[in-house]
């Protein structure tokens, strides 16, 4: 298992990141990206898991559920 951290500067960077992220990888992004129009829809449709950074407890809960599902499904 490993963690890839991507710091993008523009919404178009997301398309480039999709090309370098390995298969069977679980992408997590800040919830604000969901509201970037077409980019947000594409992220949502591709299975990105969004966390709300301003609500710490909710973010931790989402990450915990995601980690459990990742272990169960044997994905990164």
Backbone bond lengths (Angstrom), bond angles and torsions (degrees), N, CA, C in turn:
res aa  C-N    CA-C-N  psi(-1)  N-CA   C-N-CA  omega(-1)  CA-C   N-CA-C  phi
1 X - - - 1.461 - - 1.526 110.64 -
2 X 1.302 115.18 151.28 1.450 120.55 179.43 1.518 109.65 -155.79
3 X 1.324 115.22 167.80 1.462 122.12 179.12 1.519 107.61 -124.11
4 X 1.323 116.22 131.47 1.461 122.10 175.40 1.523 106.85 -111.41
5 X 1.310 116.58 124.56 1.461 120.83 178.89 1.521 107.72 -109.84
6 X 1.322 116.45 123.39 1.460 121.87 -179.94 1.524 109.06 -114.95
7 X 1.294 116.14 125.73 1.454 121.56 176.01 1.527 107.26 -109.58
8 X 1.305 115.70 101.76 1.455 119.16 -176.21 1.524 110.29 -97.16
9 X 1.316 115.33 155.05 1.466 121.23 -177.35 1.524 112.58 -105.13
10 X 1.316 117.40 -18.69 1.467 121.30 -179.25 1.518 108.82 -146.84
11 X 1.316 115.95 161.94 1.466 119.46 -178.35 1.527 111.94 -64.99
12 X 1.317 118.32 -26.33 1.464 120.76 179.14 1.527 112.19 -70.71
13 X 1.330 117.09 -20.80 1.464 120.66 177.00 1.520 111.70 -60.82
14 X 1.324 116.52 -27.34 1.465 120.14 -179.79 1.516 111.76 -58.93
15 X 1.328 116.72 -36.87 1.463 119.61 -179.91 1.529 111.12 -65.52
16 X 1.323 117.07 -37.85 1.462 120.41 177.19 1.514 112.16 -68.72
17 X 1.331 115.84 -37.56 1.459 119.52 -179.94 1.516 111.29 -65.20
18 X 1.306 117.50 -32.93 1.468 121.01 179.46 1.524 110.43 -60.70
19 X 1.315 116.73 -31.74 1.464 120.52 -178.56 1.528 113.06 -73.74
20 X 1.321 118.46 -26.52 1.465 120.14 -175.91 1.526 113.40 -100.77
21 X 1.317 117.73 -12.46 1.465 120.47 179.65 1.527 108.76 -75.27
22 X 1.328 117.65 130.36 1.473 121.12 -178.13 1.535 112.62 -64.06
23 X 1.327 114.73 161.06 1.472 119.99 175.17 1.516 109.65 -65.53
24 X 1.313 115.78 158.57 1.466 123.05 178.73 1.525 111.65 58.15
25 X 1.314 115.57 33.14 1.455 121.74 178.88 1.533 108.01 -104.35
26 X 1.314 116.95 144.90 1.459 121.43 -178.53 1.530 108.55 -105.22
27 X 1.332 117.26 107.03 1.466 119.31 -179.45 1.529 111.97 -81.68
28 X 1.323 115.51 136.77 1.461 122.70 176.70 1.519 106.87 -123.76
29 X 1.324 117.39 135.36 1.466 121.28 -178.14 1.524 110.20 -140.41
30 X 1.309 115.03 161.46 1.460 119.16 176.45 1.527 109.49 -69.07
31 X 1.304 115.79 144.55 1.457 122.24 -174.70 1.534 112.89 -60.31
32 X 1.323 117.28 -26.62 1.465 120.52 -179.56 1.522 112.26 -57.87
33 X 1.344 116.71 -29.87 1.468 120.05 -179.89 1.521 112.28 -64.69
34 X 1.309 116.56 -25.18 1.459 120.88 179.94 1.520 111.40 -61.12
35 X 1.322 117.27 -25.04 1.465 121.49 -175.18 1.523 112.98 -100.41
36 X 1.328 118.06 21.83 1.460 121.85 178.86 1.522 112.45 -94.96
37 X 1.305 116.84 39.29 1.466 120.91 176.32 1.514 112.61 63.20
38 X 1.325 115.49 -126.43 1.468 121.84 -176.54 1.529 111.25 -60.47
39 X 1.323 116.97 -38.42 1.463 120.87 179.82 1.529 110.11 -62.69
40 X 1.337 116.32 -43.21 1.464 120.55 178.45 1.515 112.22 -61.92
41 X 1.322 115.84 -43.63 1.473 120.04 178.32 1.527 110.39 -62.48
42 X 1.336 116.56 -43.44 1.471 120.10 -179.73 1.524 110.95 -62.69
43 X 1.334 116.58 -41.33 1.467 120.23 177.83 1.521 110.49 -62.57
44 X 1.313 116.41 -46.41 1.466 121.16 -178.84 1.529 110.66 -62.11
45 X 1.334 116.35 -44.93 1.463 120.01 -179.29 1.527 112.64 -67.55
46 X 1.332 116.85 -27.07 1.465 119.04 -179.31 1.528 112.63 -87.26
47 X 1.327 116.81 1.20 1.456 119.77 173.23 1.519 115.88 93.62
48 X 1.326 117.46 17.12 1.465 120.00 177.11 1.531 108.93 -64.25
49 X 1.314 116.30 137.81 1.465 121.65 177.49 1.526 107.10 -97.33
50 X 1.311 115.78 122.55 1.464 121.11 -175.61 1.519 110.62 -98.51
51 X 1.336 115.79 137.12 1.458 120.55 175.20 1.528 108.52 -119.04
52 X 1.315 114.90 145.37 1.453 120.99 177.91 1.521 108.15 -96.47
53 X 1.314 116.15 103.88 1.462 121.24 -172.52 1.526 113.33 -66.69
54 X 1.299 117.60 -25.37 1.469 120.07 -178.39 1.528 112.53 -76.52
55 X 1.320 117.38 -18.43 1.466 121.96 178.20 1.529 107.74 -111.25
56 X 1.305 115.65 87.84 1.464 122.63 -173.60 1.523 112.65 -53.55
57 X 1.332 117.46 -48.15 1.469 120.68 -178.11 1.526 111.55 -61.05
58 X 1.325 116.40 -42.65 1.468 120.12 179.35 1.526 110.75 -65.82
59 X 1.329 117.11 -40.01 1.462 120.84 179.26 1.527 111.07 -63.91
60 X 1.320 116.26 -43.23 1.469 120.20 178.72 1.522 110.55 -63.34
61 X 1.324 117.54 -39.91 1.463 121.07 179.18 1.528 111.22 -63.17
62 X 1.333 116.82 -44.13 1.468 120.64 179.23 1.524 110.11 -63.00
63 X 1.327 116.88 -43.92 1.463 120.18 -179.55 1.528 110.85 -65.71
64 X 1.320 117.75 -38.18 1.468 121.13 178.20 1.522 111.59 -64.80
65 X 1.332 117.06 -44.76 1.469 119.91 177.90 1.518 111.11 -64.32
66 X 1.337 116.13 -38.88 1.459 120.48 178.45 1.523 110.54 -63.99
67 X 1.336 117.28 -43.84 1.468 121.06 179.13 1.522 110.87 -61.07
68 X 1.317 117.26 -40.92 1.477 120.55 178.61 1.523 110.78 -62.99
69 X 1.330 115.91 -44.41 1.470 120.07 179.56 1.526 110.62 -65.52
70 X 1.334 116.74 -37.15 1.464 120.00 179.21 1.520 111.28 -64.63
71 X 1.318 116.81 -42.88 1.474 120.21 177.17 1.525 110.57 -63.31
72 X 1.330 115.99 -43.20 1.458 120.65 -178.96 1.538 110.97 -62.46
73 X 1.345 116.43 -43.00 1.470 121.32 -175.40 1.531 113.50 -92.89
74 X 1.357 115.76 0.39 1.459 121.47 178.61 1.533 112.26 55.61
75 X 1.331 116.39 51.94 1.458 121.45 175.18 1.516 109.20 -117.70
76 X 1.322 115.76 167.13 1.468 121.01 -179.33 1.499 109.21 -88.34
